[in-house]
Amino acid sequence: LNMAKPTCVSLLSSATETIFALGLEAHLVGRSHECDYPPAVFDLPQCSIALVDHLAPSSAIDAQVKTLSESGAPMYTLAGNTVSGLAPDVIVVQDSCRICAVSPGAITCLPLSIKQVVLFPKTLPDVLANIVEVAASLGHEQKGVDYVASLQMRLDRLPAPNAVGMLPGVLVLEWIDPLMSCGYWIPEIIAYGGGRCVPPIAPGAHTGYISISEIMAAEPQHVFIAACGFDILRCAQEVVKASEASRVALRRILDSGVAVWVADGNRFFNRSGPYVVESAVMVAQAIGGGKDYTVAD
């Protein structure tokens, strides 16, 4: 293998995407079970294992997560022998959400000689700063700085919204059964897309459950179903398989006449990497009636 130093195991899918986007994939020697883009990443050894059955219905996944959270048990475990055999110089994890990806608690068994890069994205500026942090950990900080500048330029090229009071309300559902609204950097993605997050959610806030009465009271004009970790097909399947309560709620949303969009909640919206820009573009295109707001890298 033609590996570059320092070698790196990325246990966060957005960090893996960042490394490839920066052209630094020669540093990668291992990945997490969730790293799925670009396809070349599947050639790398898998270094983590999910303890939640991600193939279960979304209601069952929610129940599993609650049980593990209440007991303090981990959601993921490290393939320690694999990581030890790879002997990376750097390992990347996150500490924003122990439900979403491998967190620092899972890597305490590793030698202190391995540099731990712990990302803590909460807001959109955090997401962009993390790109620079990952680049710097591999000895290419300026590449990260330049790339973030290009991403910010793309965001700034999106259509400027009109008067604040006239912004269309946009609701992003991060989970289907039970229904959950959005949080973290997604309100900022909505704002860059020319929308207004409803119900109002502060950037960086945790994702929470939402009732159909709260949704109807918020009067969204656009609703994105973008379940965390689910692609478009899986989102659509989960809508069909959802409990009666969730299906009734979703039917009320549809019957209210709002525009409903099913999105890839795995690669977009919820993933704290370079594709936050494409997520904002999706919002802009929805609000703009399909107008092409795509801008080149």
N, C-alpha and C positions, 0 to 999 in steps of 0.2 A: 504494500500500500504506500501511496505517495502522501504521507502525512506531514502536515506543517506543525511547527511548534509555536505556542503551547497547544497540546492536544486537549480536546474538550468533550465532555459528555453533557448533552443538553437534556434536562428532564422537564423542559417546558416547551410546548409546541411553538409558541410565538417566538421564543428565543432561537429555536431551530430555523424557523422561517427567516428570521432576521439574519442569521449567519449565512444562509444561502443567498439572500437578497444582496448581501454585502460582498458576495463572491469569496467568502472565507470558509467554504465547506470542507476544504482540505484539512482544517483543524478538527473537524468532528470525527470522533471515533465511536460514539454511542448515542442513543436516543431514548426517549421515554416511549411507553406503549401508546401514547396519544399523538406522537409526532407523525403526521401523515402527509405533509406537503413540504417541498415538492416530492414527487414519487421516488426520486433517487434516495430519499431518506430511508426507505425500506431496506436498502442494502446494508444499513448499519445495525449492529447488535442492539436488541431491546434490553433496556437496563432497569425497567420498573414493571410492576404488576399491579393491576387494579383489584381491589378487594370488594368492589361493588360490581354487580352484574349489569353491565351497560347494555345488554341485549334485552333486559327485562322491560316491561311497560314503564312509562314515566312515573306512574303512581307508585309502582313497586320500588323504583330507584329512589324516589323521595322517601319512602318508608325505610329503606336500607340506610340511607344517609342519616336520617334522624336517629336511628338506632345506634349507629356507629358514633355519631356526634355526642349523643347523651352518655355513652359509655366511655368516651375519650379514646376509643380505638382508632387506629389509622385507617385512612381510605385507600392508601397505596403502600406497597412495600418495595424495597430496593432489591434488585437482583445482585446482591452483594458480591458473589463470586465472579459474575460477569464484569462488574465495575472494577474489581480488584485486578482481574486479568488484563483489562484494558489500561490500567494504571494512568488515568488522565492527569493532566496538570491542572485542569480547571473543571469544575462541575457547576452547572447552572440550575437553580431551583427558584421557586417563588414563595412568598409568604403573605400573599394577599388573601388567598382563599384555600383552606386545606381540603375543601370539597373538590376544587377544580383541577388540581395538579399536585404533583409531589412537593411537599413542603420540607423545611430544614430538619424537622424531627425524624424524617426517614433516612437521613444520611449521617447521623451522629456516629455511626460505626466506622466511617471512613477515616483513613489516615489524615492527620493534620497537615501533611505535606500537600494534599490536594486543596487548591484554592477554591473556596466556596463563594460563588457569586449569587447572592440572594436578592432577587428582584421583588419590588413591592409596589406594583402598579395599582393606583386607585383612580387617577384622573387621566385625561388625555395627555397633558404635559408629562405625567409620569411615564406613560407608555413610550413617548418619544425619547425621554431621557434614558429609559432602559435600553433603547437601541444603541445609544452612545456607550452606555455602561458595558454592554455585551461586546461591542467592538473594541473597547479599551481593554477588556480582560484578555483579548486575543492579540493585543499589541497593535491595534489599528484604530485608535480613537478618532483620528481625522476622517477616516472613511465613514464612521458613524455620524460624525458632525455634518459632513457633506450630505449624507443620505437623509438625515432628519430635515435638513434645510430644504431638500427637494420635496419631501413629503409635506412639509408646512406650506411650501409654495403651492402645491396641488390643492391643499385644503383652502388656502386663501383665494384660489381661482374659482371656487364654487360660487354660485350666485349669491350676492349679498341680499339678505332678507329685507323686506319692507318694514313698515312701522311695526314695532314689537307687538302691539295689540292685534295685529292682523295675521300673525304667524299661525299657520295651520297646526292643530294639535296632533302629535304623533305619539302613539303608545307602542312600545316594544315589549312583547311578552317573552321572557327568558325561560319560561317553563310552561308546560301545557296542563299537567294533571298532578297536583293542583296548579292553578294559574299563578304565575309570578310575574311581577313587573320587572323593570330593568334597574340598573344602578351603575356604580363605578363610572367609567368613561362614556357610557352610552348616551346620557343626556347631552354631552358635548358633541358627540357624533351627530345627534339629531339637530343640534343648533347649527353646526357647520352645513348640514344639508338643507337649512332654511326652515326648520320646523321648531316647534315648541313642545318639549317633553311634558306629557300629561299622564297621570297627575304630576304636578311639579316635583321633581326629584333633584336634589343637590348633587353636583358632580362629586364622585368619590363615595357616595352613600352606598350602603349594602343593599343588595337585591332583597325584596320582600314579597310576601304573598299579597294578592290583590283579589278583591271580591268583584262580582259582576256589578253590584250596585256602585262601587267606587269607579269602575270603568265607565258605566253609563253616565255617572255624574260628571266625569271629566270631559265628556263629549269629544272624544278623539275623531279626527277626520281621516286619519290613516292608522292602521294597526298592522304591525309586523309580527308575525309568529316566527321567532328565531330562537328556538330552544337551544340552550347551551349544550354543545357536544353533538347536536343532531344536524345532519345535512337536510336538504330540501325534502328528499324522499322520506326520510325518517320522521321529519316534522309532520308531513302530511299523513303518514301512517299513524302517528301518535294521536292526531286529531280524531281519526276514525275510531281508534281503540280506546279513547279516553273514557273516563267514568261518566255516568249520566250527568252529574253536576257540571263537569267541565264542558261536555258536549252541549248542554242546554245554554250555558254561558256563552260559548262560542257562537251558537245559533242566534242568540239575542244580538250579539255584535254584528253578525252578517245581516240580520233582518233590519238593523238600524240604518242601513244604507251607507255605512262607512266603507272606505276602500281597505280591503284586507289583503296583505301580501305574505306569502310564505317564503322565508329566506333561509339560507344556509347559516344556521346559528353556530356551526362548528368552526368554519373558517372565518366568518365575518361577525361583526358586532361584538361577540363575547371574547374573541381572541385578541390579546393585548400585543399585537405585532403590527407589521407594516400595512396590513390590509384593513386597518381602521379607516384609511383613506377611501378604499372602495366601498366600505360600509356607509360613509357619509355621502358618497356618490349615489348609492342606491336610494337613500332617503331623498336626495335632490331630484333624482329621476322620477320617483313616485310622486312627489309634490308637483313636479313640473310637467306631469302628464306624459311621461315617457321621453321628454326632451333629453338628448344625449349630452350629459355633462362630463363624460369620460375625458380625462386629460392624461397626456403621456407622462411617463416617469421623467 
